[in-house]
Every structure is written in C-alpha cells, then in structure tokens.
Amino acid sequence: MTYEQIKEMMEETGLPFAYHHFAEGESPVPPFLIFLSPGEDTFSADNNMYFSFKQLDIELYTDRKDPEPEKELESILHQHNIFYNKTESWIASEKMYEVLYEMEV
C-alpha cells in the first residue's frame, strides 16, 4: 500500500488522525489515530529485491475503554484484507489507552 492508500483508509474511520504524531498542542480530543511505518521487510535472492513488505502501525488512543472505535477500525482493516496483531496498554502519563494494530502492507 502506498502512503496515499493508507491515508484514504484512515479517512474511512471518520476519526482524526496524523502520521507519527500531532504537533504539540494540536492533539484532538480522543478517540484519535496515529499511523506510522517503522520499517520494511524485503524478500530477495540473487542480489535482487523481489518484494517489499512495509510495516504499518496504527495506534488508537482513547481516554476510556470504548470497544466501538476498535470495532470500526477492525472492520475497515478486514474490508481491506489486512491481517493485524493487536495489543493494548494504559499510558499513565497521558491518562489514555493505546490500542496498537501492527501489520505488514
């Protein structure tokens, strides 16, 4: 997937989102999304790269546990046939939950 395709998919959620982070002081009221591509895995042989898998992380931030935004995002990922791994954590310093979706696209 290209950056533009990922951005279009993020727009489908209807939630505010940004690549990597919001500018200081511009973070919206939760829930909101952050997406980033922290790396890339490649398949190669005979000194040629045959295929590249970009890593994609989508982070959903909420100030209280709310399964609805998770269901919406997961439905969109399913519609795009994207397999993901999901983890959740509490960020005490921000007083927010982070639900992390990790995938390769």
N, C-alpha and C positions, 0 to 999 in steps of 0.2 A: 504494500500500500504506500502511496505517496503521502507527503505531508498534507496536501490538499484533500485527499480522500479521507484521511484521518480527521482532519478538521471538519469536513462535511458530516462525518459520522458523529463527532462530538456535538455538532449543532442539532442533530436529531434528538438529543436528550432534553433540549429546552433549558438546560442548566447553564449558568455562567461557567466559562472555562478559560484557561490560559495554557500556553506552552511553558512548562517548567515552574513558573511562579507568577503571581501578580506583583505589580510594582508596590513598593512599600506604601501602606496607607490606602491602597486601592482594592484590597481583598473584599469581595462581596459578602453579603450575609449568607451563611450556609443554608442549604447544601450548595456546593460548587465542586468543580472538577479541575484537576491539573493533569496534563498528559506530557510525557517526555519519552525520548528514545535514548536509553542509557548505553546502548551498544549494538553490535551487529555480529551475527554468526555467519560464517561463509562455508560453502562446500566447494572444495577444489580438488583437482587432480591434474597431474602432468603440468604443473605450473600455470594452470588456468582456473579462474574462478567461474564455476558453473552456476551457482545460485547464492543469493544472499538473503538471510532472514534478519530483518530488523527487530530488535527488542522494542516493545512498546509497553509502557506502564501507564495505567490510568488510575488516578487517585481520587476517590470520592471522599469529601470532607463534610461531616455533619456535626452539629453541636449536641445532638441527642440521637440515640439509636432509632433509625427510621428505615424499615425494610423497603419502603416504596421506591425511593430513588435507586436502590440496589436492583430491584426487580426491573425497573425501566432500563437501566444501563445493561443489565444482563440480557434482556430481551433484544436490545439493539445489537449486542455482540453476537447473539445467536442468529439474528437475521443476516448478519454479515459473515456467518460461518466461521467465527473466530473462537478458537479454543483458548481458555484462560485458566490461570490459577489465582485463587482469591485468598487473601489474608486480611485480618482486621486488627487494629491496635488503637489504644487510647493514647493520645498525646497530651499529657498532663499540663505541660507548659502552655499549650494552646487551648486547653479545655475542649478538645474536639476528638471525634472518632475519625480514623482514616481507614477506609476500605480500599485495599490495593488489589488491582487486577493486573497480573503480569501475563504477557503473551508475546508471540512472535508473529510478525506480519510480513 
